[in-house]
Amino acid sequence: MPIEIALMVEGQDGLNWPRWAAIARAAEEGGFAGLYRSDHFVTHRGPRRDALETWASLTWLATHTRRIEFGSLVSPITLRNPVVLALTAAAVDDLSGGRLQLGLGTGWQEREHRMYGFELPPFGQRFDRFAEALAVITGLLRSPDPVTRRGATYRLDDAALTPRPARAAGPPIVIGGKGPRRTLPLIARYGDEWNSTGVNVAEFRELGEVLDDLLRAGGRDPRSVRRSLMTTVVWGANEADLARRLGNRDAREMYARNRFVGTTERIVDQLRPWDESGLDRVMLRWENFDDADGIRRMGEALNQALGR
């Protein structure tokens, strides 16, 4: 089974430096292919928790890990200026030896925009701005020549990244979403990876076929875009351990919502139809930041079961 196993955490749910260091160490020791985190300033509801700044934490990963890929999932354009993102991403990617994956999105969380004074335009305007931002970021990262643009939101005049990124096109661009009208065409034009969430296998396969057609229409090989899925995991070393981690949650209800729930063998079984549908990487969202040992043990168990 070729699916790669990566780890994901929601940084706004209590991430701080000690927890981040322990999670990163466990991700490397557990054999995960990558470590990803959200880019939010605060939880979308409920009490405020520690929310370690995303790009500071990614810069730390560049020099405190050796092997894993890592990145934002995803950095909202409404909170992050695309020029600064391109400059930062190129520098962090070089610092890491070419392991950064640059995840980008439109922005959606009303609470953080209101709290910190950022504009959250209506849905259609956000996508228009996102398309402009992608053109700015990819232009700066991928073009050896200075970039001049006159967009509605972003204007560049003879702008260039110096030094140039060590990777010719800079870090891969990961775009999250599943909308066939706006998101998938943007992935087909600018993306190196499509990240989906909240879909089942049939929906993933159907959307993947739409993306394939868009890529071919634009002269791109469909396999030039990696396919990934982000979803919650509840793993147990055995049935008793699984029951303890589940608590009051209903495993069947979670499974119906396309969460990965079970012992190692059951999770591997859940992965098989995704593998057959063309998924390249699954990003398992781990919720307990104080259980780094569980992260390591889950990674070791899954990779061993998958023959890695």
C-alpha positions as CSV (number, residue, x, y, z in Angstrom):
1,M,0.0,0.0,0.0
2,P,1.7,3.2,-1.2
3,I,-0.2,5.7,1.0
4,E,2.1,7.7,3.1
5,I,1.2,8.4,6.7
6,A,1.7,12.0,8.0
7,L,0.7,13.8,11.2
8,M,-1.4,16.9,11.6
9,V,-2.2,19.0,14.7
10,E,-4.5,22.0,15.2
11,G,-2.1,24.5,16.6
12,Q,-4.8,26.8,18.1
13,D,-5.9,24.0,20.4
14,G,-3.2,24.4,23.0
15,L,0.1,24.2,21.2
16,N,3.2,25.7,23.0
17,W,6.9,25.2,22.6
18,P,7.3,22.1,25.0
19,R,4.4,20.3,23.3
20,W,5.6,21.2,19.8
21,A,9.1,19.9,20.5
22,A,7.7,16.6,21.9
23,I,5.3,16.2,18.9
24,A,8.1,16.9,16.4
25,R,10.4,14.4,18.0
26,A,7.7,11.7,18.2
27,A,6.8,12.3,14.5
28,E,10.4,11.7,13.4
29,E,10.8,8.7,15.7
30,G,7.5,7.2,14.6
31,G,8.4,7.3,11.0
32,F,5.8,9.7,9.8
33,A,6.3,11.2,6.3
34,G,5.4,14.7,7.4
35,L,4.2,17.0,10.2
36,Y,1.6,19.6,9.4
37,R,-0.3,22.2,11.5
38,S,-3.1,24.7,11.1
39,D,-2.5,28.4,10.9
40,H,-5.0,30.1,13.2
41,F,-4.6,32.6,16.0
42,V,-7.4,31.3,18.2
43,T,-10.0,28.5,18.4
44,H,-13.1,29.2,16.3
45,R,-15.3,28.8,19.5
46,G,-14.9,28.1,23.2
47,P,-12.1,29.2,25.5
48,R,-8.8,30.6,24.3
49,R,-5.9,28.2,24.4
50,D,-2.2,28.4,23.6
51,A,-1.7,28.9,19.9
52,L,2.0,28.9,19.0
53,E,2.6,31.2,16.0
54,T,2.7,29.0,12.9
55,W,5.6,30.3,10.9
56,A,7.9,30.6,13.9
57,S,7.1,26.9,14.7
58,L,7.8,25.9,11.1
59,T,11.1,27.7,11.1
60,W,12.0,25.8,14.3
61,L,11.2,22.5,12.5
62,A,13.6,23.4,9.7
63,T,16.5,23.1,12.1
64,H,15.2,20.7,14.7
65,T,14.1,17.9,12.5
66,R,16.2,16.0,9.9
67,R,13.8,14.0,7.7
68,I,10.1,14.8,7.8
69,E,8.3,17.1,5.4
70,F,6.3,19.8,7.1
71,G,4.1,22.8,6.4
72,S,1.0,24.9,7.1
73,L,-2.4,23.4,6.5
74,V,-3.3,26.0,5.5
75,S,-2.1,29.6,5.8
76,P,-5.0,32.0,5.1
77,I,-4.5,34.7,2.6
78,T,-6.7,37.0,4.6
79,L,-4.2,36.9,7.5
80,R,-1.0,36.5,5.6
81,N,0.4,38.9,2.9
82,P,1.3,36.8,-0.1
83,V,4.6,38.6,-0.7
84,V,5.7,38.0,2.9
85,L,4.5,34.4,2.6
86,A,6.6,33.8,-0.5
87,L,9.7,35.4,1.1
88,T,9.3,33.4,4.3
89,A,8.5,30.1,2.6
90,A,11.5,30.3,0.4
91,A,13.8,31.0,3.3
92,V,12.3,28.3,5.5
93,D,12.4,25.7,2.7
94,D,16.1,26.5,2.1
95,L,16.9,26.3,5.8
96,S,15.3,22.9,6.0
97,G,17.1,21.5,2.9
98,G,13.9,21.4,0.8
99,R,11.3,19.9,3.2
100,L,8.6,22.6,3.4
101,Q,5.2,22.2,1.9
102,L,3.4,25.6,1.5
103,G,-0.3,25.1,2.3
104,L,-2.5,28.0,1.3
105,G,-6.2,28.8,1.7
106,T,-8.8,31.6,1.4
107,G,-9.4,32.2,5.2
108,W,-12.7,31.4,6.8
109,Q,-12.7,31.8,10.6
110,E,-14.8,34.8,11.6
111,R,-13.6,34.9,15.3
112,E,-9.9,35.4,14.7
113,H,-10.6,38.0,12.0
114,R,-12.8,40.0,14.3
115,M,-10.5,39.7,17.3
116,Y,-7.4,40.8,15.5
117,G,-8.8,43.3,13.2
118,F,-8.5,41.5,9.8
119,E,-11.0,41.9,7.0
120,L,-12.9,38.8,6.1
121,P,-14.5,39.6,2.7
122,P,-17.6,37.8,1.4
123,F,-17.0,34.3,0.0
124,G,-16.7,35.3,-3.7
125,Q,-14.3,38.2,-3.0
126,R,-12.2,35.9,-0.8
127,F,-11.7,33.5,-3.8
128,D,-10.9,36.4,-6.1
129,R,-8.3,37.6,-3.7
130,F,-7.0,34.0,-3.2
131,A,-6.5,33.6,-7.0
132,E,-4.6,36.9,-7.1
133,A,-2.5,35.8,-4.1
134,L,-1.6,32.4,-5.8
135,A,-0.5,34.3,-8.9
136,V,1.7,36.5,-6.7
137,I,3.2,33.7,-4.7
138,T,3.9,31.3,-7.6
139,G,5.2,34.2,-9.7
140,L,7.7,35.2,-7.1
141,L,8.7,31.6,-6.2
142,R,8.9,30.1,-9.8
143,S,10.0,33.0,-12.0
144,P,13.7,33.8,-12.2
145,D,12.7,37.2,-13.6
146,P,11.2,40.1,-11.6
147,V,7.4,40.2,-11.4
148,T,5.1,43.1,-12.2
149,R,1.4,42.7,-11.5
150,R,-1.5,45.1,-11.4
151,G,-4.2,43.2,-9.5
152,A,-7.3,44.5,-7.7
153,T,-5.7,43.7,-4.3
154,Y,-2.0,43.1,-4.9
155,R,0.3,45.2,-7.0
156,L,4.0,44.3,-7.7
157,D,6.5,46.5,-9.6
158,D,9.7,44.7,-10.7
159,A,9.5,42.5,-7.6
160,A,11.9,39.5,-7.1
161,L,13.0,37.0,-4.5
162,T,16.7,37.3,-3.8
163,P,18.4,34.9,-3.2
164,R,16.5,32.6,-5.4
165,P,15.0,29.5,-3.8
166,A,17.4,26.5,-3.8
167,R,14.6,24.5,-5.3
168,A,13.9,25.8,-8.8
169,A,10.2,26.4,-8.2
170,G,10.4,26.9,-4.5
171,P,8.4,24.7,-2.0
172,P,5.4,22.8,-3.4
173,I,2.1,24.6,-3.2
174,V,-0.6,22.7,-1.3
175,I,-4.2,24.0,-1.8
176,G,-7.0,22.7,0.5
177,G,-10.6,22.4,-0.5
178,K,-13.1,20.5,-2.6
179,G,-15.1,23.0,-4.6
180,P,-15.3,22.0,-8.3
181,R,-16.1,25.5,-9.5
182,R,-13.4,27.6,-7.8
183,T,-11.0,25.5,-5.8
184,L,-10.2,22.6,-8.2
185,P,-9.5,25.0,-11.1
186,L,-7.0,26.9,-8.9
187,I,-5.3,23.7,-7.9
188,A,-5.1,22.7,-11.6
189,R,-3.5,26.0,-12.4
190,Y,-1.2,26.6,-9.5
191,G,-1.1,23.6,-7.1
192,D,1.4,20.8,-6.5
193,E,-0.8,19.1,-4.0
194,W,-4.6,18.8,-3.5
195,N,-5.6,18.4,0.1
196,S,-9.1,17.3,0.9
197,T,-11.1,17.0,4.0
198,G,-14.7,16.0,4.9
199,V,-15.1,13.7,1.9
200,N,-15.8,10.0,1.6
201,V,-14.0,7.6,-0.8
202,A,-16.6,8.0,-3.5
203,E,-16.6,11.8,-3.3
204,F,-12.8,11.8,-3.3
205,R,-12.7,9.7,-6.4
206,E,-15.3,11.8,-8.2
207,L,-13.5,15.1,-7.3
208,G,-10.2,13.5,-8.4
209,E,-11.6,12.8,-11.8
210,V,-12.8,16.4,-12.1
211,L,-9.3,17.6,-11.2
212,D,-7.7,15.1,-13.7
213,D,-9.8,16.6,-16.5
214,L,-8.9,20.2,-15.5
215,L,-5.2,19.3,-15.4
216,R,-5.3,17.7,-18.8
217,A,-7.1,20.7,-20.2
218,G,-4.3,22.9,-18.9
219,G,-1.6,20.6,-20.4
220,R,-0.5,19.1,-17.1
221,D,-0.1,15.4,-16.2
222,P,-2.7,14.5,-13.6
223,R,-0.1,12.6,-11.5
224,S,1.9,15.8,-11.2
225,V,-0.4,16.9,-8.4
226,R,-0.2,14.8,-5.2
227,R,-3.5,13.9,-3.5
228,S,-3.8,14.1,0.3
229,L,-6.5,13.7,2.9
230,M,-6.7,15.3,6.3
231,T,-8.9,13.7,8.9
232,T,-9.1,12.9,12.7
233,V,-7.6,9.7,14.0
234,V,-8.3,7.8,17.2
235,W,-5.8,4.9,17.5
236,G,-5.4,2.3,20.1
237,A,-2.7,-0.2,20.6
238,N,-5.4,-2.7,21.6
239,E,-9.2,-2.6,22.3
240,A,-8.8,-1.4,25.9
241,D,-6.4,1.4,24.8
242,L,-8.8,2.4,22.0
243,A,-11.8,2.5,24.4
244,R,-9.8,4.7,26.8
245,R,-8.9,7.1,24.0
246,L,-12.4,7.3,22.6
247,G,-14.0,8.1,26.0
248,N,-17.6,9.0,25.4
249,R,-17.3,9.3,21.6
250,D,-19.1,6.8,19.4
251,A,-16.6,5.0,17.1
252,R,-19.3,4.1,14.6
253,E,-20.5,7.7,14.3
254,M,-16.9,8.9,13.8
255,Y,-16.3,6.2,11.2
256,A,-19.4,7.3,9.4
257,R,-17.9,10.8,9.2
258,N,-14.7,9.4,7.6
259,R,-12.6,9.5,10.7
260,F,-9.9,6.8,11.1
261,V,-10.8,4.9,14.3
262,G,-9.5,1.6,15.6
263,T,-6.5,-0.5,16.4
264,T,-3.6,-0.7,13.9
265,E,-5.2,-3.5,11.8
266,R,-8.6,-1.7,11.6
267,I,-7.0,1.6,10.5
268,V,-5.0,-0.2,7.8
269,D,-8.2,-1.8,6.6
270,Q,-9.9,1.6,6.5
271,L,-7.0,2.9,4.3
272,R,-7.3,0.3,1.6
273,P,-10.2,1.8,-0.3
274,W,-8.5,5.2,-0.2
275,D,-5.4,3.6,-1.6
276,E,-7.4,2.2,-4.5
277,S,-8.9,5.6,-5.1
278,G,-5.6,7.3,-5.7
279,L,-4.8,8.8,-2.4
280,D,-1.1,9.5,-1.9
281,R,-0.9,10.7,1.7
282,V,-3.1,10.8,4.7
283,M,-2.6,13.4,7.4
284,L,-3.9,12.0,10.6
285,R,-5.1,14.8,13.0
286,W,-3.9,14.0,16.5
287,E,-5.8,15.7,19.3
288,N,-4.0,15.0,22.6
289,F,-0.9,17.2,22.5
290,D,0.4,15.7,25.8
291,D,0.5,12.2,24.4
292,A,3.6,12.3,22.2
293,D,4.4,8.7,23.1
294,G,1.0,7.7,21.6
295,I,2.1,9.6,18.4
296,R,5.3,7.7,18.2
297,R,3.7,4.3,18.9
298,M,1.0,4.9,16.4
299,G,3.5,5.8,13.7
300,E,5.7,2.8,14.4
301,A,2.7,0.4,14.4
302,L,1.1,1.8,11.2
303,N,4.3,1.9,9.3
304,Q,5.2,-1.6,10.3
305,A,1.8,-2.9,9.3
306,L,2.2,-1.2,5.9
307,G,5.6,-2.8,5.4
308,R,7.8,0.2,5.9
